[in-house]
């Protein structure tokens, strides 16, 4: 006689899907908005935090950016069918590209990425994420936006890692990179000339972001801890990874 014992399995979490749609860039030269698009794509590719967390904490969060027109709201992402109602208050420019928009599908629903981004000479406000958010009246400021995205990504990653056992070393490494980034940006802010139109503050900020190892990693990557010549950490996702297991075992 065959006796089959079935093990009870926890239903795996089904994450949100975020898929960028194919698009041909028609701009003849580099645009300020492109660095934000590139950073968003880079962070999505890390797969270090769940997509639903990335969406609620960064892509669709008024702390990062908030565009408002009555009851209609937009953030880094705005629902595709609402973007024509989201314009700058001062001169009625579209906040999301009306033609050839940058489109992402979120669980099958289309969203557009904000494109009215400028002011490379404006300093990032490192305290903004701890302040009460306000709707923007004109274009988003690129340096402020870049810093807010990076800061919130690290905060979310470290917070979610705390729920995963045995990640103290990785959390400490992420905290170190996060702290060093904040200090480096603060030092940039202290030198006013760096953010002058003829200065290079924006380029220096992009270099600082490019040096962050966590942001260029994916699960399983080994990164070197440069503060410790013998140190390294293995980057892991900030969510449980469910491995396939047998649902039933048989015994005779």
DATA-V798926 format. One record per residue. N is the residue number from 0. PHI is phi in whole degrees, 0 to 359 (NA if undefined). D_FIRST is the distance of its C-alpha to the first C-alpha in Angstrom with 1 decimal. Layout:
n = (N & N)
phi = (PHI & PHI)
d_first = (D_FIRST & D_FIRST)
This chain:
n = (0 & 1 & 2 & 3 & 4 & 5 & 6 & 7 & 8 & 9 & 10 & 11 & 12 & 13 & 14 & 15 & 16 & 17 & 18 & 19 & 20 & 21 & 22 & 23 & 24 & 25 & 26 & 27 & 28 & 29 & 30 & 31 & 32 & 33 & 34 & 35 & 36 & 37 & 38 & 39 & 40 & 41 & 42 & 43 & 44 & 45 & 46 & 47 & 48 & 49 & 50 & 51 & 52 & 53 & 54 & 55 & 56 & 57 & 58 & 59 & 60 & 61 & 62 & 63 & 64 & 65 & 66 & 67 & 68 & 69 & 70 & 71 & 72 & 73 & 74 & 75 & 76 & 77 & 78 & 79 & 80 & 81 & 82 & 83 & 84 & 85 & 86 & 87 & 88 & 89 & 90 & 91 & 92 & 93 & 94 & 95 & 96 & 97 & 98 & 99 & 100 & 101 & 102 & 103 & 104 & 105 & 106 & 107 & 108 & 109 & 110 & 111 & 112 & 113 & 114 & 115 & 116 & 117 & 118 & 119 & 120 & 121 & 122 & 123 & 124 & 125 & 126 & 127 & 128 & 129 & 130 & 131 & 132 & 133 & 134 & 135 & 136 & 137 & 138 & 139 & 140 & 141 & 142 & 143 & 144 & 145 & 146 & 147 & 148 & 149 & 150 & 151 & 152 & 153 & 154 & 155 & 156 & 157 & 158 & 159 & 160 & 161 & 162 & 163 & 164 & 165 & 166 & 167 & 168 & 169 & 170 & 171 & 172 & 173 & 174 & 175 & 176 & 177 & 178 & 179 & 180 & 181 & 182 & 183 & 184 & 185 & 186 & 187 & 188 & 189 & 190 & 191 & 192 & 193 & 194 & 195 & 196 & 197 & 198 & 199 & 200 & 201 & 202 & 203 & 204 & 205 & 206 & 207 & 208 & 209 & 210 & 211 & 212 & 213 & 214 & 215 & 216 & 217 & 218 & 219 & 220 & 221 & 222 & 223 & 224 & 225 & 226 & 227 & 228 & 229 & 230 & 231 & 232 & 233 & 234 & 235 & 236 & 237 & 238 & 239 & 240 & 241 & 242 & 243 & 244 & 245 & 246 & 247 & 248 & 249 & 250 & 251)
phi = (NA & 268 & 246 & 248 & 252 & 259 & 276 & 277 & 249 & 288 & 294 & 297 & 292 & 259 & 281 & 297 & 257 & 231 & 234 & 285 & 270 & 303 & 203 & 255 & 287 & 253 & 295 & 280 & 219 & 298 & 247 & 303 & 300 & 295 & 290 & 289 & 302 & 297 & 294 & 301 & 296 & 297 & 290 & 299 & 290 & 293 & 57 & 270 & 234 & 298 & 298 & 294 & 289 & 299 & 293 & 285 & 268 & 234 & 288 & 226 & 221 & 292 & 295 & 282 & 199 & 221 & 247 & 223 & 218 & 65 & 273 & 268 & 229 & 218 & 222 & 304 & 253 & 223 & 300 & 304 & 280 & 245 & 296 & 290 & 262 & 249 & 231 & 293 & 289 & 280 & 219 & 60 & 282 & 290 & 279 & 237 & 303 & 287 & 240 & 53 & 292 & 268 & 248 & 235 & 262 & 246 & 50 & 87 & 260 & 277 & 232 & 251 & 275 & 301 & 232 & 278 & 227 & 208 & 60 & 297 & 271 & 279 & 290 & 287 & 264 & 289 & 265 & 296 & 291 & 263 & 254 & 294 & 290 & 229 & 297 & 281 & 260 & 223 & 295 & 291 & 264 & 297 & 293 & 296 & 294 & 300 & 295 & 298 & 295 & 296 & 299 & 293 & 297 & 297 & 299 & 293 & 299 & 293 & 299 & 288 & 296 & 296 & 274 & 256 & 296 & 63 & 244 & 300 & 294 & 292 & 298 & 297 & 294 & 297 & 297 & 296 & 298 & 300 & 295 & 296 & 296 & 301 & 294 & 295 & 292 & 300 & 294 & 298 & 296 & 288 & 257 & 302 & 295 & 296 & 260 & 293 & 308 & 268 & 271 & 227 & 301 & 297 & 295 & 294 & 296 & 299 & 294 & 300 & 295 & 294 & 276 & 282 & 291 & 302 & 288 & 249 & 253 & 227 & 308 & 98 & 287 & 266 & 241 & 271 & 270 & 289 & 276 & 220 & 299 & 259 & 262 & 205 & 225 & 261 & 284 & 233 & 288 & 268 & 199 & 294 & 257 & 274 & 266 & 301 & 221 & 290 & 275 & 216 & 239 & 249 & 221 & 258)
d_first = (0.0 & 3.8 & 6.4 & 9.9 & 13.0 & 16.2 & 19.4 & 22.6 & 25.2 & 28.9 & 30.3 & 32.7 & 36.4 & 37.8 & 41.3 & 44.3 & 45.3 & 48.9 & 50.0 & 53.6 & 54.8 & 56.7 & 60.5 & 63.6 & 66.1 & 69.5 & 71.6 & 74.2 & 74.2 & 72.0 & 71.7 & 71.2 & 68.1 & 66.3 & 65.7 & 63.8 & 61.6 & 60.9 & 60.0 & 57.6 & 55.8 & 55.7 & 54.2 & 51.5 & 50.6 & 50.0 & 46.8 & 47.5 & 47.4 & 45.4 & 47.1 & 47.2 & 49.1 & 51.4 & 52.2 & 52.9 & 54.7 & 56.7 & 56.6 & 57.1 & 58.8 & 62.4 & 62.8 & 62.8 & 65.0 & 65.7 & 67.5 & 68.3 & 70.0 & 69.8 & 66.2 & 65.2 & 64.0 & 63.0 & 62.1 & 61.3 & 59.2 & 60.3 & 58.7 & 60.0 & 61.3 & 63.4 & 65.0 & 68.2 & 69.0 & 68.8 & 72.2 & 74.5 & 76.6 & 79.8 & 80.0 & 77.1 & 75.4 & 71.8 & 69.4 & 66.7 & 67.8 & 68.6 & 68.3 & 65.7 & 63.9 & 61.3 & 58.1 & 54.7 & 51.7 & 50.0 & 46.8 & 48.4 & 51.7 & 54.8 & 57.0 & 60.2 & 61.2 & 64.6 & 67.4 & 70.6 & 70.8 & 73.9 & 76.2 & 75.3 & 78.2 & 76.8 & 75.3 & 71.8 & 71.7 & 69.2 & 69.4 & 68.6 & 64.9 & 65.8 & 68.3 & 68.0 & 67.4 & 70.1 & 70.0 & 71.8 & 75.0 & 75.3 & 73.3 & 70.7 & 72.0 & 70.0 & 70.3 & 69.3 & 66.3 & 65.1 & 65.4 & 63.7 & 60.7 & 60.4 & 60.9 & 58.3 & 55.7 & 56.1 & 56.0 & 52.9 & 51.1 & 52.1 & 51.2 & 47.7 & 47.1 & 47.7 & 44.4 & 42.6 & 42.0 & 44.0 & 46.4 & 49.6 & 51.1 & 50.6 & 52.0 & 55.0 & 55.6 & 55.4 & 57.7 & 60.1 & 60.3 & 60.7 & 63.6 & 65.3 & 65.2 & 66.8 & 69.5 & 70.3 & 70.7 & 72.8 & 75.0 & 75.4 & 76.4 & 79.0 & 80.8 & 82.1 & 83.4 & 79.9 & 79.2 & 82.5 & 82.3 & 83.9 & 81.5 & 78.0 & 76.0 & 73.5 & 72.9 & 72.5 & 69.9 & 67.9 & 68.2 & 66.9 & 63.9 & 63.2 & 63.2 & 60.3 & 57.3 & 54.6 & 55.8 & 55.3 & 51.8 & 48.3 & 45.1 & 44.8 & 48.5 & 50.3 & 53.7 & 56.5 & 58.1 & 61.7 & 62.8 & 60.9 & 61.4 & 58.1 & 56.2 & 53.7 & 50.9 & 47.9 & 48.1 & 45.1 & 44.5 & 45.2 & 41.8 & 38.2 & 36.6 & 32.9 & 31.0 & 27.9 & 24.7 & 21.0 & 19.9 & 16.2 & 14.4 & 10.8 & 9.0 & 6.3)
